[in-house]
Amino acid sequence: MGIGLGSILLGWVSQHTGYQVLFTVSAGSVVVSMFIFTVFVRGLLRYQVPAEK
């Protein structure tokens, strides 16, 4: 779903604004995705139980 909607949205952005804005929006989405991923993974690792030896 993300690939389909992303290509449509980015196609619309490039058509109406140009490639510079297209690449800026793409880079921004990567930064936001990395931030969200880091927050969730850090939260999950905090509550992980260590393995017994």
N, C-alpha and C positions, 0 to 999 in steps of 0.2 A: 504494500500500500504506500509506503514511504517513497519507493522508487517511482511509482506511477504519479503520485501527487507532486513529488518534488520536481520531476521533469516538466510537468505541466506548469507548475508555479514558476520555476526558473526560466522556462521558455517565455512565459508572459513577461517576466521581469526583463529579460534580455531584449525582447521585442519593443518594449515601451521605454526602456531607459538606456540600454547599451551594455557592452561587455564588462566595463569597469564596475558597474553596479552589480552585475551578475556575479562576478568573482568576489566582490565584497560581501554580498549576501551569503554566498557559499562558504566563505571563510568564517563569517559570523555564526553560521549554523554549526560548523565544526567546533568552534570555541564553546558555544552554548552546550552542545552535546557532550563535549569532554568535561565540562564543569558538572553537568547533571550526573554523568557516569561516575565521576570522582566522588561526588557527595554520596551517592547510593552505595558504591563499593566500600568507601571508608566506613559508612554506617553499618554495613553488613559485616565487615571484618572486625569491627569493634565488639560485636556480640558473638563472634565465633568461639566455640569451646575448643580448647587445645586438645589434641589427640593424646590418649594415655599410652604410656610406654610399658 
